[in-house]
């Protein structure tokens, strides 16, 4: 028997097919197939003018060009980066809200703060590192007039509790670098935290504190102007932008062998962000960092570009967390 053709069945069939195709397309979009469709937000852990902010400004526009959408910077500074981190940890994992973290926000903070409302590893997807950043022991010679690291250590040891050191905030990389140094060489100094890099550097220049373990890029202009003196960089190797300044390990002082307290900056997404979106972001960041003009600006300020895929960066974050947990324990530091 010949079957009768019924247009209604064809219409229903086409409707089901269209719905199926839309579902597949929607799934692909959700999984990063056509991502991004609108501007991205890069949440800053520290205030405008900080070292993190300076770096973010260098990559903001070229990263937007790589992705085909603008990158908007949103400042949520405070609590050593924990405010921004918590905000992004709770954000929708669609690749549009990211946090610009550091070795402190996604490393030492896990050991320093006992009541974090998020997990620095499990609540984030490491997207891409950006830089390795060297700190440098920076002094105001009008407050503490020494010329070498050994002279600094000898003077501070002879005057326990007399000298203050500044930092960009409790638990920040500048705080932890100085804490590690003091713990290793046995110095008794008073820590004075400030709200961010500009405030901390101003305090040193004014003589409110004698010194700071600040980022090379942050102190470079004052150093060139002769306003501060640099005694030692915290990296294992000398930094090209200030190659005349020895490493702390080179001092030969007891406790400084193998000293390496460099930090990194990197980009994180909320847990659950699709792997294809993460990979797209990682590739875009690497393309920006390999741009000769961008790379020259970043490394000319005393930084080292760091290129890793998401899995490699994940391993870096874990190793960093474990390292700083040991430093925090040795220095007996706890924060609420």
C-alpha positions in Angstrom: 0.0 0.0 0.0 1.3 3.4 -1.0 1.9 5.7 2.0 0.2 9.1 1.8 2.5 12.2 2.0 1.5 14.4 4.9 3.0 18.0 5.0 2.3 18.2 8.8 4.8 15.4 9.4 7.4 17.2 7.3 6.9 20.4 9.3 7.2 18.6 12.6 10.3 16.8 11.4 11.9 20.1 10.3 11.0 21.7 13.6 12.7 18.8 15.5 15.7 19.0 13.3 16.0 22.8 13.7 15.6 22.5 17.5 18.4 19.8 17.5 20.7 22.0 15.4 20.0 25.0 17.7 20.8 22.8 20.7 24.1 21.7 19.2 24.9 25.3 18.3 24.0 26.5 21.7 26.1 23.8 23.3 29.1 24.8 21.1 28.6 28.4 22.0 28.5 27.5 25.7 31.6 25.4 25.3 33.6 28.3 23.7 33.0 27.6 20.0 32.2 31.3 19.2 33.7 32.8 22.3 34.1 35.7 23.0 30.9 37.5 22.0 31.4 40.6 24.2 34.1 42.4 26.3 36.0 40.6 29.0 36.6 41.8 32.5 40.0 41.5 34.1 39.6 41.9 37.8 42.6 43.5 39.5 43.8 42.2 42.9 45.8 45.4 43.7 45.1 49.1 43.2 45.8 51.4 40.3 49.5 52.2 40.0 50.6 49.0 41.6 53.1 46.7 39.8 50.3 44.3 38.8 48.3 47.2 37.4 51.3 48.4 35.3 51.7 45.0 33.7 48.0 44.6 33.1 47.9 48.0 31.3 50.8 46.8 29.0 48.8 43.7 27.9 45.3 45.0 28.0 44.9 46.4 24.5 47.0 43.8 22.6 45.1 41.0 24.4 41.8 42.6 23.4 43.0 42.6 19.8 44.0 39.0 19.9 40.6 38.0 21.2 38.6 40.4 19.0 36.9 41.9 22.1 38.0 44.7 24.5 39.4 43.8 27.9 38.1 46.0 30.7 40.0 46.3 33.9 38.0 46.3 37.1 39.7 47.2 40.4 38.7 45.2 43.5 41.7 45.8 45.6 42.0 45.0 49.3 42.8 42.2 51.8 46.0 41.2 49.9 44.0 40.4 46.8 41.4 38.2 48.5 38.5 40.5 47.6 39.1 40.2 43.9 39.9 36.5 44.2 36.6 35.8 46.0 34.7 37.8 43.5 36.0 35.8 40.5 35.8 32.5 42.3 32.0 33.1 42.5 31.6 34.5 39.0 29.9 32.7 36.1 32.5 30.4 34.5 32.0 31.6 31.0 35.4 33.1 30.3 34.3 36.7 30.6 35.4 37.3 34.2 39.0 36.7 35.0 41.4 37.7 37.8 44.9 38.9 37.5 46.5 37.0 40.3 50.0 36.7 41.8 52.2 34.2 43.6 50.8 35.8 46.8 47.1 35.8 46.0 47.2 32.2 44.7 50.0 30.9 46.8 51.0 32.4 50.2 47.5 33.6 51.0 46.4 30.0 51.4 48.9 29.6 54.3 48.5 33.1 55.7 44.7 33.3 56.0 42.9 30.5 57.9 39.4 31.6 57.0 39.4 32.1 53.2 36.0 31.6 51.6 37.6 30.1 48.5 40.3 27.6 47.6 43.2 29.2 45.8 43.7 26.1 43.7 40.4 24.2 43.4 38.1 27.2 42.8 40.1 28.5 39.9 41.4 27.4 36.5 45.0 28.6 35.9 44.8 30.2 32.4 48.3 31.6 31.8 51.2 33.1 33.6 52.4 36.5 32.4 55.7 37.3 34.1 58.3 36.4 36.6 58.9 39.4 38.8 62.0 40.2 40.8 61.9 42.1 44.0 64.9 44.1 45.1 65.9 45.2 48.6 65.5 49.0 48.3 66.6 51.4 50.9 66.4 55.1 51.6 70.1 56.0 52.2 69.1 59.0 54.3 67.5 56.7 56.8 69.8 53.7 56.7 73.1 54.7 55.1 74.7 51.4 54.0 76.1 50.4 50.6 76.1 46.6 50.7 73.8 43.9 51.9 76.3 42.8 54.5 76.4 46.3 55.9 72.6 46.4 56.0 72.4 43.1 57.9 75.2 44.0 60.3 73.5 47.4 61.2 70.0 45.9 61.6 71.3 43.1 63.8 73.1 45.6 66.0 69.8 47.4 66.4 67.0 44.8 66.9 63.5 46.2 66.6 64.7 49.7 65.5 64.2 49.6 61.8 60.8 49.3 59.9 60.3 47.8 56.5 57.4 48.7 54.3 55.3 46.4 52.2 52.4 46.7 49.7 50.1 45.0 52.3 49.9 42.0 54.6 50.6 38.8 52.8 51.7 40.4 49.6 54.8 39.3 47.6 56.7 42.3 49.0 55.8 41.3 52.5 56.6 37.6 52.1 60.0 38.3 50.3 61.2 40.4 53.2 59.8 38.0 55.8 61.7 35.1 54.1 64.9 37.2 54.0 64.6 38.2 57.7 63.9 34.6 58.7 66.9 33.3 56.9 69.4 35.9 58.1 67.9 36.4 61.6 66.8 40.0 61.5 64.4 41.6 64.0 62.5 44.3 62.0 59.0 45.9 62.3 56.7 45.3 59.3 54.6 48.3 58.2 52.0 47.3 55.6 50.5 49.9 53.2 47.5 49.8 50.9 49.5 49.3 47.8 52.7 49.9 45.9 52.4 53.7 45.4 51.8 54.3 49.2 54.5 51.9 50.3 57.1 53.5 47.9 56.1 57.0 49.0 56.7 56.0 52.7 60.2 54.8 51.9 61.0 58.0 49.9 59.7 60.2 52.8 61.8 58.2 55.3 58.8 56.8 57.2 60.4 53.4 56.8 64.0 52.5 55.9 63.3 50.1 53.2 61.2 47.8 51.1 61.6 44.6 49.1 59.8 46.0 46.1 59.5 45.0 42.4 62.3 46.2 40.2 59.8 47.8 37.8 58.3 49.8 40.7 61.6 51.3 42.0 63.4 51.7 38.7 62.7 55.4 38.2 63.6 56.4 41.7 66.8 54.3 41.5 67.8 56.1 38.3 67.1 59.4 39.9 69.3 58.6 42.8 66.6 58.7 45.4 67.0 55.1 46.6 69.8 52.5 46.7 69.4 48.9 45.7 71.2 46.2 47.7 70.2 42.9 46.2 67.6 41.3 43.9 65.6 38.3 45.1 66.0 36.2 42.0 68.5 33.4 41.5 70.1 35.4 38.6 70.8 39.1 38.2 68.1 41.2 36.5 69.0 42.7 33.2 67.5 46.1 33.9 69.7 46.5 37.0 72.5 44.1 36.1 74.9 46.0 38.4 72.9 44.9 41.5 74.0 41.5 42.9 71.6 38.8 43.9 71.0 38.2 47.6 72.5 34.8 47.2 75.7 36.4 45.9 76.2 38.1 49.3 77.5 34.9 50.8 75.7 35.7 54.1 74.6 32.8 56.2 71.2 31.7 55.3 71.2 33.2 51.8 72.6 30.3 49.8 70.1 29.5 47.0 67.9 32.4 47.9 65.2 32.9 45.3 62.1 34.8 46.3 60.8 35.8 42.9 57.1 36.0 42.2 54.9 35.7 39.2 51.8 37.3 37.8 49.1 35.3 36.0 45.5 35.1 34.8 42.9 32.8 36.4 39.3 31.9 35.5 36.6 30.5 37.7 36.4 26.8 38.2 34.3 25.1 35.5 35.4 27.4 32.7 35.4 25.3 29.5 38.8 23.9 28.5 38.5 25.3 24.9 37.9 28.8 26.3 40.9 28.4 28.6 43.1 27.3 25.8 42.0 30.2 23.6 42.8 32.6 26.3 46.2 31.0 26.9 47.1 31.1 23.3 46.1 34.8 23.1 48.2 35.7 26.2 51.2 33.9 24.8 50.8 35.7 21.5 50.8 39.0 23.3 53.9 38.1 25.3 55.8 37.0 22.2 55.1 40.4 20.6 58.5 42.1 20.4 57.2 45.5 21.4 55.3 44.2 24.4 58.1 41.9 25.5 60.6 44.7 25.3 58.5 47.0 27.5 57.9 44.3 30.2 61.5 43.0 30.3 63.0 46.4 30.1 61.4 47.1 33.4 63.1 44.2 35.1 60.6 41.4 34.5 60.9 38.0 32.6 58.1 36.9 30.3 56.8 33.4 31.4 55.3 31.1 28.8 53.4 28.0 29.9 50.3 26.1 28.8 47.4 25.8 31.3 48.7 22.4 32.7 52.2 23.7 33.2 50.8 26.8 34.9 48.7 24.6 37.2 51.8 22.8 38.3 53.6 26.1 38.9 50.7 27.3 41.1 50.8 24.1 43.2 54.6 24.2 43.7 54.3 27.9 44.6 51.6 27.3 47.2 53.7 24.5 48.9 56.9 26.7 48.9 55.2 29.7 50.5 53.5 27.4 53.1 57.0 26.5 54.3 58.1 30.1 54.4 55.0 31.2 56.4 55.6 28.4 58.9 59.3 29.2 59.3 58.5 32.9 59.7 55.6 32.3 62.1 53.2 34.6 60.2 49.4 34.3 60.5 46.8 36.8 59.4 43.0 36.9 60.0 
